[in-house]
């Protein structure tokens, strides 16, 4: 009886979250790490929602809890207490296999390091996530990879290896790889951290385009205040607490800024060429 009531209550809560329409909904989320006899609270009772199509920048100093928060949102870790609804589905208590399934279905990841396979072409790198789905045949894998590489502006370079691509181009490949499973949520962890100023703006222009034209929901972790200004909402963490949540009325427009910048004659030549 008690188990049935609990299941009914959980189902009702999930329905409410689904009707709420949020892509992300967290309620009193905590994460406490145990280091021997010491308990370290990395996240302390965070509650917020992210609606479809929002572009949110996540800021905070080292140790503030922002990376822990992103790991929980990406289903790379599980909360100690609290609840996390992803597209209306309560994933708070999922085990490792269930979280892996959710990541493959709903979430795309972009990291500071491009994490590309060095002996594999851009096209083959982008296909990698599709190998985890047996339902996707080879022809469809290749077609979808070509589609997203064209979307990020790398159609002419899809047969190049990472060593033949500039840093910005490698990050575009990483973004295409994150998009190939048509995720509902893109999590970007310091995606401009390894890039020069102009290339950083190029990547932000691409993310803004995906957000505005494709309606992709994006959460971006950054230490850089100027990069956060491209988002439409900025949230900040400190000592495990959510301390600020501010909408940005007029985000910086990366594409417009690029149009006014002088062309860099070295753009695209930052990688070694192969014969």
N, C-alpha and C positions, 0 to 999 in steps of 0.2 A: 504494500500500500504506500509506504513512505517513498520507495523507489519510484513508483508510478507517479506520485505527486511531484517528486523532484523532476522527473523527466518532462511532465506536463508543464511545470513552471519554466524549465529551460527552453522548451519549445515555444512557449508564449513569449519569453524574453527575446528569443531569436526572431520571432515574427515581428515583434515591435521594432527590433533593430533593423530588420529588412525594410519595414514600412517607413522607418525614419529616413531612409535613402542615403545614409552616410556610407562612404567607402570604408572609412576607418571610424570606429567608435571605441574608445577605451574608457573604462570606469575604475577609478581608484587603483590604478596599476602600480604595483610595487615589484622590485627585484632586489633580493638580498642574496649576496654571495657569502658562502661560508668558507673561510680560510683557517682551517684547523678549528680552534675554539672561538675564533673571532668572526663576528657577523658584520659584513660590510654592506650597508644599504646604498645601492647605486641609483635606485629610482624610488621616490617616496610619494605614492598616492596621486598619480597623474590621471587627469580626466580631460578628454577633449574629443572633438569630432572633426573629420575632414570630409567635405562634400565632394561629389564627383566633379572633376574638372578644375579643382583648386591646384595652385602651384604654391607650395609652402616651403619656406626656408627654415631650417632648424639650426639655431646658433647656441653657443655656450662655450666656456673655457674647457680645457682638458679636465676630465673628472667630473664634469657637470651632470652627466647622465644621458647626454644626447646620443652617444653611440649605443648605449644599452637600450635606449628607447627605440632606435632604428633596428637593432637586432630583434627586439620583440615584435615590431611591426612586420619585419621580414620573415617572421617565423623561423629565425635561426636560433632562437632561445624561447623559453617559456617564462611567464610571470610567476613570482612567488605567490602573490595574491592579486585579486582584481580580475577584470574581464576584458577581453579584446574581441570585438566583432569586426570581421573583415567581410565587407559586402553582405552584411546581415548574418554571417555564419560565426558562431561563437567558437573561436579557435583556442581559447585560453588553456584548455586542458588536453589538447591534442598531444599525442606521443610523437616521437621523431619521424616515423614513417608518414603519419598523417600530416605533419607540418611540411614534409618534403613534397607531398602531393599538392598541398595548398600553394606552396611556392611555385611549383611548375604550372599551376592553373591560373594564378591571379597576379603574380608579382614578377617584375623585371628588376634586375640589379645592375648598377653601374658603380664602379669603384675608382679610387684615385689611381691605382695601378691598373693598367688595361687588362691584364690577365689573359692575353691572347696566346694561343698555341703557336710557337715560333716557326714550326715547319709545316704550317697549315695555312692555306690561302684565306683571305678575308671571307670569301664565300663559305668555305668549309668551317671557319671559326663560328660564323653566324648560325650554321646548321646544327652546331653541337647540342643546344637544348632540346632540339626536336628528336634526337636519338633516344631520349628517355620516354618518348611516346611511341609505342609500337604501332599505333594506328596511323602514323604518318609515313607514307611510302616515300621512296627516294625522290621521285619526280616532284612530289608536293613539297618535300623539304627544300629542294633546290629552288623551286619557284617562290616559296615564301621568303627564303634567304635573299634572293635577287630583289624581291619587292621591297624589303626593308632597307637593303643597301642603296637602292635607288632613292628611297624616301629620305635617307640621311645624306644624299649627295655623293655617294661613292660608287655609283654604277660603273664608271670607267675603270675603277681600280679593284674590282671584286676578285680578280685573279692574282693580285699582288700578295706577297708575304708580308708579315708585320715589319720586317727589317727594311722593306721597300716603301714604307709609309711614314709620314711625319707623325709627331705625337698627337696632333689634332685629328689626323686621319685614323690613327689607331683608336682614339677615344670614340670616333664615329662608328667604327666597327663594333666596339664594345656596346655602344648604344643600340645599334642594329641587332646585335645578339640579344640584348635585353627585350627588344620589341618583337622578336620573331614568334613568340607564343601569344601575341596579342594580349598583354597583361592589362588588368584594370588599374594597376598601381605601379609606378616607377619609383624606386628608391635609389637615389644618387648620393653616394658618400664621398664628399670632396672631389667631384669629377673634374675640377679645374686645378687641383692641387699640384699636378706635375706639368702644367702648361704655362707658356708665356702669356702676357697680357692680351695681345690680339687674339691668340688662339682660344683663350678663355672666353672672350666675348663671342667668338664664333660658336663655341659649344653652347653658351647660354642662348644665343640666337636660335640654335637648333632646338634646344629644350623648350623655349618659348613657342616656337612654331608647332612642335608636337602638342603642347598644351593648348594652344589657341585654335589650331586647325583640326587636330585629331581628338581634342577633348580629353587628353590623357591626364590623369591625376598624378602629380609629381610631388615628392618630398625630397628635399635636397639638404644634406648636412654640409655646412661650410664654416670655416673660421674667418672668412673674409667678409667684412661688412659690405663692401661694394658688390660682391656677388649676390649677397642676400637681397640687394635692392632690385634685382630682376624678378623676384618672386612677388606674388600678389598678397602674401601673408607671411609674417615672420613670427616664429615662436622661439622662446629662449629658455634654456635650462640653467639652473645653478644649484649645486649641492643636491642633485636628485629631484629638485622641485621644478615645476613649470612656473616660471616667474613672469613671463610676458607673452602675450598673444595679440598681435597687432596687425590689422589689415593694412595693406599698402594701397593707397588711393590711386597713385600714378606710378606704377613700376617703371624702372628704366627699360627702354626699348633697345635690345641688343642689335637687332637688324638695322635700326636707324643709326645707331652709333657706328656700326661697321661701315655704313655708306659714307660717312664723313671722315673716315680714317684713311691715311695714305696707304697705297698698296705696298705690301712688304715684298721686295724682290726675292727674298729668301723663303717666302711662304711655300710650304710643301716640299722643301729640299732638306729638311732636317734629319732625314734618314739616309743611311748608306744605300747606294744603288747596287743591285746585283746584275750580273751579266745574264 
